[in-house]
Amino acid sequence: MTMQPSSLTMLVRAALLGTDHATTAARSAEEADVADMISRISQDDAPGALLSEAALLTLRDLAGGIPDTARGELAASASDEDPHHSLVRDALAGQLNAMLAGANVEVLPEWLDQVSARGWRVPFTSLPALLEHGQQHAAVRAQIARVLGARGRWLATHNAEWAYAIERPLDAAALRSAWELGSAPERKALLQHVRAHDAALGRTLVESTLAEESPAARAMLIAGLRINLEAADEPLLELALDDRRQEVREEASSLLTRLPASALGVRMAARASALISYQPRKGLRCAQLTVNLPTESDAAMARDGIALKPPVSKAFGERAWWLIQVIGAVPPRTWSETWRVKPAALVALARESEWSAAMLSGWSLAAITHRDAEWADGLLRAGAEAAVSAGPVPGPLQLLGVLDPVRREAFVSEALRAAPASLPTLELLAGMDHDWSMPFARTVLRWLTTRIAAAASEGSWRLAQILPALALHMPHMLAADADKACRTDAELSSGLPRAIDRFTTVLMFRHALYQELDK
């Protein structure tokens, strides 16, 4: 095969032989990227043309090639920003950039909420880093999308990893196409988006392919109906109870349990009433609660999502585990309203039963599932959390989460006074993830001052772990008071200096945020 000489070889030949005896025009296929440019060089001055070609080829070699000419339509430019969405001030933008660089990043969700609530948007220069942060941290994606502005949404269309920020119109035909062609994770994300806006349309998408999905995908899609769960979902969930896979049945049962007056709820209530009876006080006889464990399992129980085998934990046997699941599916107010007895009194009776751990665990599961604050409060105050924590069901932190902030703060304040140094008290405090009231925050500060002074002798590892996170929920106006309370002579000997630094730094950062927001 004959090799065509390169333009560089031809230039060398021309230089050696002289421009009168050799051509310098590039003809090699390898030089096609610059052949057109070389052809535009005037050949009237042969030596000058040779030097011009040499300079062009040298630049091409240094650059690695001539950039390809854009083919097809150019990307549309970003639309104009909404004049009602003003840019954040420089100080706020500086805070954002610091958080995206890793400083006090735990405050970012609060920063985003406060900025979006005021209708502001982030500066253009921060958009790439903010979009990338959302790609890595799914929990803040919705908050990020609200502060991007038109330029940020446009930018997201040019990177597949930032697609979460793209506004997706709920066009049924387009959604159906994306659903049919999407992978399992893509369908999950799409279902979450659709259910948040149109529960019926999301249900239709699930119905369209559920029979062809893998078991894991079927369970995932059924679980996705949790968003905006409604009564119209019941037929589909009842159908899922006939699935051959247990994980699918359990997901469907969990959702049906949350639907008021569902057929499954009626079946579970009938099972439970056959297992528990109450005899009120009469004369000298005290009130009694009688518990009978289920004697056997059957296909109907399995269909309704009752797992026949308990988890690996040895806290309960099979029959006790069946009882927990049955009771956990029944709204707990069923018992207090039917028997006309306060939850706290029923909890006290259950503690005297041979099967107290199973009863209290089942009622705790029911209180959490049905968000019953009166029952959750009764279970916590009766000390039922000790039994609950031992079982394969949610524990006291989940019960605490059912309470409204006022009840929650009252309960934890009592715990701080009664058992200030206990690990359960620290765990309860760590679960206080709402915005604290000023009285509760001052109670915590007084407790914290005492704990820092005592930590050197009593140990401080758990307090050191939770302390920085507490700064996210304490009122920012107490930043100076918190710094003063923590900076005592006992600080250095407590083993907590680093945790205290993080606590006060985060609180000061939040305080600076609100000072800037209020300008």
C-alpha positions in Angstrom: 0.0 0.0 0.0 1.4 3.4 -1.0 1.6 5.9 1.8 0.8 9.5 1.1 3.4 11.9 2.3 2.3 14.1 5.2 2.2 17.9 4.9 5.2 18.1 7.2 7.2 15.9 5.0 6.3 18.0 2.0 7.3 21.2 3.8 10.7 19.7 4.7 11.2 18.6 1.0 10.3 22.1 -0.2 12.7 23.7 2.2 15.5 21.4 1.1 14.8 21.5 -2.7 13.7 25.1 -2.7 10.2 26.4 -3.3 10.8 26.6 -7.0 11.1 22.8 -7.3 8.5 21.5 -4.8 4.8 22.1 -3.9 3.9 22.8 -0.3 0.1 22.4 -0.4 -1.3 19.8 2.0 -3.0 16.9 0.2 -2.7 14.1 2.7 -6.0 12.7 4.1 -4.3 13.0 7.5 -4.2 16.8 7.1 -7.8 17.2 5.9 -8.6 19.2 9.1 -6.3 22.0 7.9 -6.3 21.5 4.1 -9.0 24.1 3.6 -7.1 26.7 5.7 -3.9 26.0 3.8 -5.6 26.4 0.5 -6.5 30.0 1.4 -2.8 30.9 1.8 -1.7 33.0 -1.1 1.0 31.2 -3.2 2.2 34.5 -4.8 5.1 34.6 -2.3 6.3 30.9 -2.2 8.8 31.3 0.7 6.2 33.2 2.7 3.5 30.5 1.9 5.9 27.8 3.2 6.5 29.6 6.5 2.7 30.3 6.9 1.9 26.6 6.3 4.6 25.6 8.8 3.2 27.9 11.4 -0.3 26.6 10.9 0.7 23.0 11.2 2.8 23.7 14.3 -0.2 25.4 15.9 -2.4 22.5 14.9 0.0 20.0 16.5 0.3 22.0 19.7 -3.5 22.3 20.0 -4.2 18.7 19.1 -6.4 19.5 16.2 -9.0 21.9 14.8 -12.3 21.9 16.8 -15.2 20.2 15.0 -17.7 22.6 13.5 -21.0 22.4 15.4 -23.5 20.3 13.6 -27.3 20.4 14.0 -29.2 23.1 15.9 -27.4 25.0 18.6 -28.8 24.7 22.1 -31.4 27.2 23.0 -30.2 30.0 25.2 -31.5 30.4 28.7 -34.8 32.3 29.0 -34.9 35.6 30.8 -35.2 35.5 34.6 -38.4 36.3 36.3 -38.1 39.9 37.5 -39.9 39.0 40.7 -37.2 36.5 41.6 -34.3 38.7 42.7 -30.7 37.6 43.2 -29.5 36.8 46.8 -27.3 39.4 48.3 -23.5 39.0 48.2 -23.3 38.0 51.9 -25.8 35.2 51.4 -24.1 34.1 48.2 -20.8 33.9 50.2 -22.5 31.7 52.7 -23.8 29.4 50.0 -20.4 29.1 48.4 -18.8 28.3 51.8 -21.4 25.5 52.4 -20.9 24.0 49.0 -17.1 24.0 49.7 -17.9 21.9 52.9 -18.1 24.5 55.7 -21.3 24.2 57.8 -23.0 22.3 55.0 -25.5 20.9 57.4 -27.2 24.4 57.4 -27.8 24.2 53.6 -31.3 22.8 53.8 -32.4 25.7 56.1 -30.6 28.2 53.8 -32.4 26.9 50.8 -35.8 27.0 52.5 -35.4 30.6 53.7 -34.1 31.8 50.4 -36.9 30.1 48.4 -39.5 31.3 50.8 -38.5 34.9 49.8 -38.6 34.1 46.1 -34.9 34.7 45.7 -32.5 32.8 43.4 -28.8 31.9 43.6 -26.1 33.7 41.6 -25.2 32.2 38.2 -21.6 31.4 39.3 -22.9 29.1 42.1 -25.3 27.1 39.8 -22.9 24.3 38.7 -21.7 23.5 42.2 -25.2 23.6 43.6 -26.5 21.3 40.9 -23.6 18.9 41.5 -24.4 19.0 45.3 -27.9 18.0 44.5 -26.7 15.1 42.3 -24.8 13.7 45.2 -27.4 14.5 48.0 -30.9 13.5 46.9 -32.5 14.8 50.1 -32.1 18.5 49.1 -32.9 18.2 45.4 -36.4 19.6 45.7 -35.2 22.5 47.7 -32.4 23.2 45.2 -34.8 23.2 42.3 -36.8 26.1 43.9 -33.8 28.5 44.0 -32.2 27.8 40.6 -34.1 30.3 38.5 -34.5 30.1 34.7 -30.8 29.9 34.1 -30.3 27.0 36.5 -33.2 25.0 35.0 -31.7 25.6 31.6 -28.3 24.5 32.7 -29.8 21.3 34.2 -31.0 20.3 30.7 -27.3 20.1 29.5 -26.2 17.5 32.0 -28.0 14.2 32.5 -26.8 14.0 36.1 -28.7 17.2 36.9 -31.9 16.1 35.3 -33.6 16.0 38.7 -33.9 19.8 38.5 -35.7 19.9 35.2 -39.4 20.8 35.3 -41.4 17.9 33.9 -44.9 18.7 32.6 -47.3 15.9 33.4 -48.0 15.0 29.8 -49.6 11.5 29.9 -48.2 10.3 26.6 -44.6 11.5 27.3 -44.8 10.0 30.8 -46.0 6.7 29.5 -43.2 6.6 27.0 -40.6 7.5 29.7 -42.1 4.8 32.0 -42.0 2.0 29.4 -38.4 2.8 28.4 -37.0 3.7 31.8 -34.9 1.5 34.2 -36.2 0.5 37.6 -34.5 3.4 39.4 -35.8 5.8 36.7 -39.3 4.5 37.2 -39.0 4.9 40.9 -38.0 8.6 40.5 -40.7 9.2 37.9 -43.4 7.6 40.2 -42.3 9.8 43.1 -42.6 12.9 40.9 -46.0 12.0 39.4 -47.6 10.9 42.7 -46.7 14.2 44.3 -48.8 16.0 41.6 -51.3 13.5 40.4 -52.0 10.3 42.5 -54.4 8.8 39.9 -51.9 9.1 37.0 -49.1 7.6 39.1 -51.4 4.6 40.0 -52.2 4.2 36.3 -48.5 4.0 35.5 -47.9 1.3 38.1 -50.9 -0.7 36.9 -49.7 -0.6 33.3 -46.6 -2.7 33.9 -46.9 -4.2 37.4 -47.5 -7.8 36.1 -44.3 -7.8 34.0 -42.0 -6.4 36.7 -39.5 -8.4 38.7 -40.4 -9.1 42.3 -38.0 -6.4 43.6 -39.4 -3.9 41.2 -43.0 -4.8 42.1 -42.3 -4.2 45.8 -40.6 -0.9 45.0 -43.5 0.4 42.8 -46.1 -0.7 45.4 -44.1 1.1 48.1 -44.1 4.2 45.8 -47.8 4.5 46.2 -47.2 5.7 49.8 -46.9 9.3 48.4 -50.4 10.8 48.5 -51.9 7.5 49.4 -55.7 7.6 48.8 -58.8 5.3 49.0 -58.8 4.8 45.3 -55.5 2.9 45.7 -57.2 0.1 47.6 -58.2 -2.1 44.7 -54.6 -2.2 43.3 -53.2 -2.8 46.8 -55.7 -5.7 47.4 -54.6 -7.2 44.1 -51.0 -7.0 45.2 -51.9 -9.0 48.3 -52.3 -12.0 45.9 -48.7 -11.6 44.7 -46.6 -14.8 45.2 -43.7 -12.8 46.8 -43.9 -12.0 50.5 -42.1 -8.6 50.1 -44.8 -7.4 47.7 -47.6 -8.5 50.0 -45.9 -6.8 53.0 -45.6 -3.5 51.2 -49.3 -3.7 50.1 -50.4 -4.6 53.6 -48.4 -1.8 55.1 -50.2 0.7 52.9 -53.7 -0.8 53.3 -53.2 -0.6 57.1 -52.9 3.2 56.7 -56.1 3.6 54.7 -59.1 4.3 57.0 -61.9 1.6 56.8 -59.9 -0.5 54.3 -61.1 -4.1 54.0 -57.7 -5.3 55.3 -58.2 -3.1 58.4 -61.6 -4.7 59.0 -60.0 -8.1 58.8 -57.2 -7.3 61.1 -59.6 -5.7 63.7 -61.7 -9.0 63.6 -58.5 -11.0 64.3 -57.4 -8.7 67.1 -60.8 -8.7 68.9 -60.6 -12.5 69.0 -57.3 -12.3 70.8 -57.8 -9.5 73.3 -60.6 -9.0 75.8 -61.2 -6.5 78.6 -63.1 -6.9 81.8 -63.8 -3.6 83.6 -63.5 -3.3 87.3 -66.4 -4.7 89.2 -66.7 -4.7 93.0 -63.5 -5.9 94.5 -62.3 -7.3 91.2 -59.8 -5.1 89.4 -60.0 -4.4 85.7 -58.3 -7.1 83.6 -56.8 -7.5 80.2 -56.8 -11.0 78.8 -54.5 -11.9 75.9 -54.6 -15.1 73.9 -51.8 -15.7 71.3 -52.9 -16.9 67.9 -52.8 -20.7 67.8 -51.9 -21.1 64.1 -51.3 -19.3 60.9 -53.2 -19.7 57.7 -53.2 -18.6 54.1 -55.5 -15.7 54.8 -53.0 -14.3 57.4 -50.1 -14.7 54.9 -52.1 -13.0 52.2 -52.7 -10.0 54.5 -49.0 -9.6 54.9 -48.4 -11.2 58.3 -44.9 -12.6 58.3 -44.9 -16.1 59.7 -41.3 -16.0 60.9 -40.1 -13.3 63.3 -36.9 -11.4 62.4 -33.5 -12.7 63.5 -34.1 -11.2 66.9 -34.9 -13.8 69.6 -37.1 -11.3 71.6 -40.3 -13.0 70.4 -41.5 -16.4 69.3 -43.6 -17.0 66.3 -47.0 -16.7 68.0 -46.1 -13.5 69.8 -44.8 -12.1 66.5 -48.1 -12.8 64.9 -49.9 -11.0 67.7 -47.6 -7.9 67.3 -48.4 -7.7 63.6 -52.2 -8.1 64.1 -52.4 -5.5 66.9 -50.1 -3.2 65.0 -52.4 -3.0 62.1 -55.4 -1.9 64.1 -55.9 1.9 65.0 -55.1 1.9 68.7 -58.0 4.2 69.4 -60.2 1.3 68.6 -59.5 -0.2 72.0 -59.7 3.0 74.1 -63.0 4.0 72.4 -64.6 0.6 72.5 -63.7 0.0 76.1 -63.9 3.6 77.1 -60.6 3.5 78.9 -57.7 5.9 78.6 -54.6 4.7 76.7 -52.4 5.1 79.8 -54.7 2.9 81.9 -54.7 0.1 79.2 -50.9 0.3 78.9 -50.7 -0.2 82.7 -52.9 -3.3 82.5 -50.9 -4.6 79.6 -47.7 -4.4 81.6 -49.2 -6.9 84.1 -50.0 -9.4 81.4 -47.9 -12.5 80.7 -47.5 -11.2 77.1 -46.8 -7.5 78.0 -43.8 -7.2 75.7 -45.8 -8.3 72.7 -48.8 -6.2 73.6 -46.8 -3.0 74.2 -44.8 -3.6 71.0 -48.0 -4.1 69.0 -49.6 -1.0 70.4 -46.5 1.0 69.8 -46.4 -0.1 66.2 -50.0 0.8 65.8 -49.5 4.3 67.4 -46.7 5.0 65.0 -48.5 3.6 62.0 -51.7 5.6 62.7 -50.0 8.7 64.1 -52.0 8.5 67.3 -50.4 11.1 69.7 -52.5 10.1 72.8 -51.5 6.5 72.6 -47.8 7.4 71.8 -47.8 9.7 74.9 -49.3 7.0 77.1 -46.9 4.4 76.0 -43.9 6.7 76.5 -45.0 7.9 79.9 -45.7 4.4 81.1 -42.2 3.4 80.4 -43.3 1.0 77.6 -40.2 2.0 75.6 -38.1 -0.5 77.5 -40.2 -3.4 76.1 -40.5 -1.8 72.7 -36.7 -1.4 72.3 -36.2 -5.1 72.9 -38.4 -6.2 70.1 -38.2 -6.1 66.3 -40.4 -3.0 66.0 -39.8 0.8 66.1 -38.6 2.2 69.4 -39.2 5.3 71.6 -37.7 7.7 69.1 -40.4 6.8 66.6 -43.1 7.2 69.4 -41.6 10.6 70.2 -42.0 11.6 66.6 -45.7 11.0 66.7 -46.1 13.7 69.4 -46.7 17.4 68.5 -43.8 19.7 69.5 -45.4 20.9 72.7 -45.9 17.3 74.0 -42.6 16.2 72.7 -40.7 19.0 74.5 -42.6 18.4 77.7 -41.7 14.8 77.8 -38.0 15.3 77.0 -37.8 18.2 79.5 -39.0 15.8 82.2 -36.4 13.2 81.1 -33.6 15.8 81.2 -34.5 16.5 84.9 -35.2 12.9 85.9 -32.2 11.2 84.3 -29.8 13.8 82.9 -26.9 11.5 82.3 -28.6 8.4 81.0 -28.1 7.2 77.5 -31.8 6.9 76.8 -32.2 10.6 77.6 -29.4 11.5 75.2 -31.1 9.4 72.5 -34.4 11.2 73.1 -32.7 14.6 72.9 -31.0 13.5 69.6 -34.5 12.8 68.2 -35.8 16.4 68.8 -35.5 17.4 65.2 -38.1 20.2 65.1 -37.5 23.9 65.7 -37.3 24.2 69.4 -39.3 26.7 71.5 -37.3 29.3 73.5 -38.2 27.8 76.9 -37.2 24.3 75.8 -33.9 25.6 74.3 -33.1 27.3 77.6 -33.8 24.1 79.5 -31.4 22.3 77.2 -28.7 25.0 77.7 -28.9 24.7 81.5 -28.8 20.9 81.2 -25.8 21.2 78.8 -23.9 23.4 81.2 -24.3 20.8 83.9 -23.4 17.9 81.6 -20.2 19.6 80.4 -19.1 20.1 84.0 -19.8 16.4 84.8 -18.6 14.9 81.5 -15.0 14.5 82.6 -16.0 11.9 85.2 -19.1 10.4 83.5 -18.0 10.0 80.0 -19.0 12.2 77.0 -18.8 10.1 73.8 -22.5 10.1 73.0 -22.9 13.8 73.9 -20.0 14.6 71.6 -21.7 12.8 68.8 -25.1 14.5 69.1 -24.0 18.0 70.2 -23.3 19.6 66.7 -26.7 18.4 65.4 -28.5 20.1 68.3 -27.3 23.5 66.9 -29.6 23.0 63.9 -32.8 23.1 66.0 -31.9 25.6 68.8 -33.2 29.2 68.2 -30.4 31.1 66.4 -31.0 34.1 68.8 -29.4 32.1 71.5 -26.1 31.8 69.7 -24.3 34.2 72.1 -25.9 32.6 75.2 -25.0 29.1 74.0 -21.4 30.1 73.5 -21.2 31.6 77.0 -22.9 28.5 78.5 -20.4 26.1 76.9 -17.2 28.0 77.4 -16.7 27.2 81.1 -13.6 26.1 83.0 -14.9 22.5 82.8 -14.8 22.6 79.0 -11.2 21.6 78.5 -11.4 18.7 80.9 -14.7 17.4 79.6 -13.4 15.9 76.4 -15.9 18.0 74.4 -14.0 21.0 73.0 -14.2 19.9 69.4 -17.9 19.1 69.7 -18.6 22.4 71.5 -16.7 24.2 68.7 -18.9 22.7 66.1 -22.0 23.3 68.1 -21.3 27.0 68.6 -19.9 27.5 65.1 -23.0 26.1 63.4 -25.3 28.2 65.7 -23.3 31.3 65.0 -23.5 30.6 61.2 -27.3 30.2 61.4 -27.5 33.5 63.4 -25.5 35.3 60.7 -27.9 33.8 58.1 -31.0 35.3 59.7 -29.3 38.6 60.4 -28.7 38.9 56.6 -32.2 37.6 55.7 -33.8 40.3 57.9 -31.9 43.2 56.3 
